[in-house]
């Protein structure tokens, strides 16, 4: 497994302005160090305990993204250092991130997770529930959260047309949110979509951030 070659291969396919989150969950620190030595700085983890262990033993300039479902009672553990929480799926979670950000004296960047796939998923706002939350307006008073954009996962299918349509729907929704709620907020700029099996379709649909693990690190070790 040549992590550096894999990483360079992925990077060569990403246009300027598209950032790569190397999904390192379930992979050992040694694999992360190899990607780090090759120049990668943004890594994605989905379990708080695993992230805490890695953060403590790896270089301090790594930007850690929390990409999994985050329980409100776990926010306090990662609030002091996390670079971005990529999957905010409820108002309750947003409030807790704001509270913990306040305790650490920092503003925590977040993405709103939208449920765009056909598959049954437990997590993510629907387009309607996301609009309802933003229409409510309470989010404007959060001092320690920066809503930086949206995140979504397409259906896991070989039907590229369906995947492209789902990505297009998220792009359109982002554009509407930007125009309606975030026009004056330069921080609201990310459309995080695309993983190992569909990132080229996501990039074609306007993704600004892709999350790739298997293609860089190989199959996960559970």
C-alpha positions as a Markdown table, in Angstrom:
| # | Residue | x | y | z |
|---|---|---|---|---|
| 1 | Unk | 0.0 | 0.0 | 0.0 |
| 2 | Unk | 1.7 | 3.2 | -1.2 |
| 3 | Unk | -0.2 | 5.9 | 0.6 |
| 4 | Unk | 1.8 | 8.7 | -0.9 |
| 5 | Unk | 1.2 | 7.5 | -4.4 |
| 6 | Unk | -2.5 | 7.0 | -3.7 |
| 7 | Unk | -2.8 | 10.5 | -2.2 |
| 8 | Unk | -1.0 | 12.1 | -5.1 |
| 9 | Unk | -3.2 | 10.2 | -7.5 |
| 10 | Unk | -6.4 | 11.6 | -5.9 |
| 11 | Unk | -5.0 | 15.1 | -5.6 |
| 12 | Unk | -4.1 | 15.1 | -9.3 |
| 13 | Unk | -7.8 | 14.7 | -10.1 |
| 14 | Unk | -9.1 | 17.5 | -7.9 |
| 15 | Unk | -9.5 | 21.0 | -9.4 |
| 16 | Unk | -8.0 | 24.0 | -7.7 |
| 17 | Unk | -10.3 | 25.1 | -4.8 |
| 18 | Unk | -11.4 | 21.6 | -3.9 |
| 19 | Unk | -10.0 | 20.4 | -0.6 |
| 20 | Unk | -9.4 | 16.8 | 0.4 |
| 21 | Unk | -10.4 | 15.3 | 3.8 |
| 22 | Unk | -8.4 | 12.1 | 4.1 |
| 23 | Unk | -10.7 | 9.8 | 5.9 |
| 24 | Unk | -8.4 | 8.1 | 8.4 |
| 25 | Unk | -11.0 | 6.4 | 10.7 |
| 26 | Unk | -10.1 | 2.8 | 11.6 |
| 27 | Unk | -6.6 | 3.3 | 10.2 |
| 28 | Unk | -3.5 | 3.4 | 12.4 |
| 29 | Unk | -1.4 | 6.5 | 13.3 |
| 30 | Unk | 1.4 | 5.1 | 11.1 |
| 31 | Unk | -0.8 | 5.4 | 8.0 |
| 32 | Unk | -1.7 | 9.0 | 8.9 |
| 33 | Unk | 1.9 | 9.8 | 9.4 |
| 34 | Unk | 2.7 | 8.6 | 6.0 |
| 35 | Unk | 0.0 | 10.8 | 4.4 |
| 36 | Unk | 1.2 | 13.6 | 6.6 |
| 37 | Unk | 4.8 | 13.2 | 5.3 |
| 38 | Unk | 3.3 | 13.4 | 1.8 |
| 39 | Unk | 1.9 | 16.8 | 2.7 |
| 40 | Unk | -1.7 | 16.0 | 3.7 |
| 41 | Unk | -3.0 | 18.0 | 6.7 |
| 42 | Unk | -6.8 | 17.5 | 6.8 |
| 43 | Unk | -8.0 | 14.2 | 8.2 |
| 44 | Unk | -11.5 | 12.9 | 9.0 |
| 45 | Unk | -12.4 | 10.8 | 12.0 |
| 46 | Unk | -15.9 | 9.5 | 13.1 |
| 47 | Unk | -15.4 | 8.2 | 16.6 |
| 48 | Unk | -14.6 | 10.5 | 19.5 |
| 49 | Unk | -12.4 | 8.1 | 21.4 |
| 50 | Unk | -10.3 | 7.2 | 18.4 |
| 51 | Unk | -9.9 | 10.8 | 17.5 |
| 52 | Unk | -8.8 | 11.8 | 21.0 |
| 53 | Unk | -6.1 | 9.1 | 20.9 |
| 54 | Unk | -4.8 | 10.1 | 17.5 |
| 55 | Unk | -4.9 | 13.9 | 18.2 |
| 56 | Unk | -2.8 | 13.4 | 21.3 |
| 57 | Unk | 0.0 | 11.5 | 19.5 |
| 58 | Unk | 0.1 | 13.1 | 16.0 |
| 59 | Unk | 1.5 | 16.5 | 14.8 |
| 60 | Unk | -0.3 | 19.5 | 16.2 |
| 61 | Unk | -0.8 | 21.2 | 12.9 |
| 62 | Unk | -3.2 | 18.5 | 11.6 |
| 63 | Unk | -6.7 | 19.8 | 11.0 |
| 64 | Unk | -9.1 | 17.2 | 12.3 |
| 65 | Unk | -12.6 | 17.0 | 10.8 |
| 66 | Unk | -15.3 | 15.1 | 12.8 |
| 67 | Unk | -17.2 | 13.4 | 10.0 |
| 68 | Unk | -19.5 | 11.0 | 11.8 |
| 69 | Unk | -22.7 | 11.3 | 13.8 |
| 70 | Unk | -21.8 | 13.3 | 16.9 |
| 71 | Unk | -23.7 | 12.8 | 20.1 |
| 72 | Unk | -24.3 | 16.0 | 22.1 |
| 73 | Unk | -22.6 | 14.6 | 25.2 |
| 74 | Unk | -19.4 | 14.0 | 23.3 |
| 75 | Unk | -19.0 | 17.5 | 21.9 |
| 76 | Unk | -17.0 | 18.7 | 24.9 |
| 77 | Unk | -14.2 | 16.3 | 24.3 |
| 78 | Unk | -13.3 | 17.5 | 20.8 |
| 79 | Unk | -14.4 | 21.2 | 21.1 |
| 80 | Unk | -10.9 | 22.4 | 22.2 |
| 81 | Unk | -9.2 | 21.4 | 18.9 |
| 82 | Unk | -11.5 | 20.1 | 16.2 |
| 83 | Unk | -11.1 | 22.1 | 12.9 |
| 84 | Unk | -14.6 | 21.4 | 11.6 |
| 85 | Unk | -17.6 | 19.3 | 12.6 |
| 86 | Unk | -18.9 | 18.1 | 9.2 |
| 87 | Unk | -22.1 | 16.5 | 10.1 |
| 88 | Unk | -24.4 | 18.7 | 12.2 |
| 89 | Unk | -27.8 | 17.1 | 11.9 |
| 90 | Unk | -29.9 | 18.9 | 14.5 |
| 91 | Unk | -30.5 | 22.2 | 16.2 |
| 92 | Unk | -29.8 | 20.6 | 19.5 |
| 93 | Unk | -26.3 | 19.6 | 18.4 |
| 94 | Unk | -25.6 | 23.1 | 17.0 |
| 95 | Unk | -26.6 | 24.6 | 20.4 |
| 96 | Unk | -24.3 | 22.3 | 22.2 |
| 97 | Unk | -21.3 | 23.0 | 19.9 |
| 98 | Unk | -22.0 | 26.7 | 20.6 |
| 99 | Unk | -22.0 | 26.1 | 24.3 |
| 100 | Unk | -18.7 | 24.1 | 24.3 |
| 101 | Unk | -17.1 | 26.5 | 21.9 |
| 102 | Unk | -17.9 | 29.3 | 24.4 |
| 103 | Unk | -16.2 | 27.3 | 27.2 |
| 104 | Unk | -13.1 | 26.9 | 25.0 |
| 105 | Unk | -13.1 | 30.5 | 23.9 |
| 106 | Unk | -13.3 | 29.5 | 20.2 |
| 107 | Unk | -15.6 | 29.6 | 17.2 |
| 108 | Unk | -16.1 | 26.1 | 15.8 |
| 109 | Unk | -16.7 | 25.7 | 12.0 |
| 110 | Unk | -19.6 | 23.4 | 11.2 |
| 111 | Unk | -21.4 | 22.0 | 8.1 |
| 112 | Unk | -25.1 | 21.2 | 8.1 |
| 113 | Unk | -25.7 | 17.6 | 7.0 |
| 114 | Unk | -28.5 | 17.2 | 4.5 |
| 115 | Unk | -30.1 | 13.9 | 3.8 |
| 116 | Unk | -30.1 | 13.6 | 0.0 |
| 117 | Unk | -29.8 | 9.8 | -0.5 |
| 118 | Unk | -32.7 | 7.5 | -1.4 |
| 119 | Unk | -31.5 | 5.1 | 1.3 |
| 120 | Unk | -33.0 | 5.2 | 4.8 |
| 121 | Unk | -30.6 | 7.2 | 6.9 |
| 122 | Unk | -31.0 | 8.1 | 10.5 |
| 123 | Unk | -29.1 | 11.4 | 10.2 |
| 124 | Unk | -29.3 | 14.7 | 8.4 |
| 125 | Unk | -31.7 | 17.5 | 7.9 |
| 126 | Unk | -34.3 | 17.3 | 5.2 |
| 127 | Unk | -34.3 | 20.3 | 3.0 |
| 128 | Unk | -37.6 | 21.4 | 4.7 |
| 129 | Unk | -36.4 | 20.9 | 8.3 |
| 130 | Unk | -33.2 | 22.8 | 7.5 |
| 131 | Unk | -35.1 | 25.7 | 6.2 |
| 132 | Unk | -37.4 | 25.6 | 9.2 |
| 133 | Unk | -34.4 | 25.8 | 11.5 |
| 134 | Unk | -32.9 | 28.7 | 9.6 |
| 135 | Unk | -36.3 | 30.5 | 9.3 |
| 136 | Unk | -36.6 | 30.3 | 13.0 |
| 137 | Unk | -33.6 | 32.6 | 13.3 |
| 138 | Unk | -32.2 | 31.5 | 16.7 |
| 139 | Unk | -29.0 | 30.3 | 15.0 |
| 140 | Unk | -28.1 | 34.0 | 14.3 |
| 141 | Unk | -27.4 | 34.5 | 18.0 |
| 142 | Unk | -24.9 | 31.6 | 18.3 |
| 143 | Unk | -21.5 | 33.2 | 19.0 |
| 144 | Unk | -19.2 | 30.2 | 18.9 |
| 145 | Unk | -20.4 | 28.4 | 15.8 |
| 146 | Unk | -19.6 | 29.3 | 12.2 |
| 147 | Unk | -21.9 | 27.6 | 9.7 |
| 148 | Unk | -19.6 | 27.1 | 6.8 |
| 149 | Unk | -21.8 | 25.2 | 4.3 |
| 150 | Unk | -23.5 | 21.9 | 3.7 |
| 151 | Unk | -22.6 | 18.2 | 3.6 |
| 152 | Unk | -24.4 | 15.3 | 2.0 |
| 153 | Unk | -23.9 | 11.7 | 1.0 |
| 154 | Unk | -25.4 | 10.3 | -2.2 |
| 155 | Unk | -27.1 | 6.9 | -2.5 |
| 156 | Unk | -24.6 | 4.1 | -2.7 |
| 157 | Unk | -25.5 | 2.9 | -6.2 |
| 158 | Unk | -23.9 | 2.2 | -9.6 |
| 159 | Unk | -26.6 | 4.5 | -11.2 |
| 160 | Unk | -24.4 | 7.5 | -11.9 |
| 161 | Unk | -27.4 | 9.6 | -13.2 |
| 162 | Unk | -29.1 | 9.2 | -9.8 |
| 163 | Unk | -25.9 | 10.1 | -7.9 |
| 164 | Unk | -25.3 | 13.2 | -10.1 |
| 165 | Unk | -29.0 | 14.3 | -9.5 |
| 166 | Unk | -28.6 | 14.0 | -5.8 |
| 167 | Unk | -25.4 | 16.0 | -5.8 |
| 168 | Unk | -27.0 | 18.6 | -8.0 |
| 169 | Unk | -29.9 | 18.9 | -5.6 |
| 170 | Unk | -27.5 | 19.6 | -2.7 |
| 171 | Unk | -25.6 | 22.2 | -4.9 |
| 172 | Unk | -28.9 | 23.9 | -5.7 |
| 173 | Unk | -29.9 | 23.9 | -2.0 |
| 174 | Unk | -26.6 | 25.4 | -1.0 |
| 175 | Unk | -27.0 | 28.2 | -3.6 |
| 176 | Unk | -30.5 | 29.0 | -2.2 |
| 177 | Unk | -29.2 | 29.0 | 1.4 |
| 178 | Unk | -26.4 | 31.3 | 0.5 |
| 179 | Unk | -28.7 | 33.7 | -1.2 |
| 180 | Unk | -31.4 | 33.6 | 1.4 |
| 181 | Unk | -29.6 | 33.4 | 4.7 |
| 182 | Unk | -25.8 | 33.7 | 4.3 |
| 183 | Unk | -25.3 | 36.3 | 1.6 |
| 184 | Unk | -23.2 | 38.5 | 3.8 |
| 185 | Unk | -21.3 | 35.7 | 5.4 |
| 186 | Unk | -18.0 | 34.8 | 3.6 |
| 187 | Unk | -17.6 | 31.8 | 5.8 |
| 188 | Unk | -20.6 | 30.0 | 4.2 |
| 189 | Unk | -18.8 | 28.5 | 1.1 |
| 190 | Unk | -18.4 | 24.8 | 1.4 |
| 191 | Unk | -20.3 | 22.0 | -0.3 |
| 192 | Unk | -18.9 | 18.8 | 1.0 |
| 193 | Unk | -19.9 | 15.9 | -1.1 |
| 194 | Unk | -18.1 | 12.9 | -2.7 |
| 195 | Unk | -16.3 | 9.9 | -1.4 |
| 196 | Unk | -14.0 | 7.2 | -2.8 |
| 197 | Unk | -16.6 | 5.7 | -5.1 |
| 198 | Unk | -18.3 | 8.9 | -6.4 |
| 199 | Unk | -16.0 | 11.9 | -5.8 |
| 200 | Unk | -15.5 | 12.7 | -9.5 |
| 201 | Unk | -19.2 | 13.0 | -10.0 |
| 202 | Unk | -19.3 | 15.2 | -6.9 |
| 203 | Unk | -16.6 | 17.5 | -8.2 |
| 204 | Unk | -18.4 | 17.8 | -11.5 |
| 205 | Unk | -21.5 | 18.9 | -9.5 |
| 206 | Unk | -19.6 | 21.6 | -7.7 |
| 207 | Unk | -18.2 | 20.0 | -4.6 |
| 208 | Unk | -15.6 | 22.1 | -2.7 |
| 209 | Unk | -14.6 | 19.3 | -0.3 |
| 210 | Unk | -14.3 | 15.6 | -0.8 |
| 211 | Unk | -13.9 | 12.9 | 1.9 |
| 212 | Unk | -11.7 | 10.0 | 0.6 |
| 213 | Unk | -10.5 | 7.1 | 2.7 |
| 214 | Unk | -10.3 | 3.7 | 0.9 |
| 215 | Unk | -8.6 | 5.1 | -2.2 |
| 216 | Unk | -5.8 | 6.5 | -0.1 |
| 217 | Unk | -5.4 | 4.1 | 2.8 |
| 218 | Unk | -6.9 | 0.9 | 1.4 |
| 219 | Unk | -9.7 | -1.1 | 3.1 |
| 220 | Unk | -10.4 | -0.2 | 6.7 |
| 221 | Unk | -9.1 | -2.3 | 9.5 |
| 222 | Unk | -12.1 | -2.7 | 11.9 |
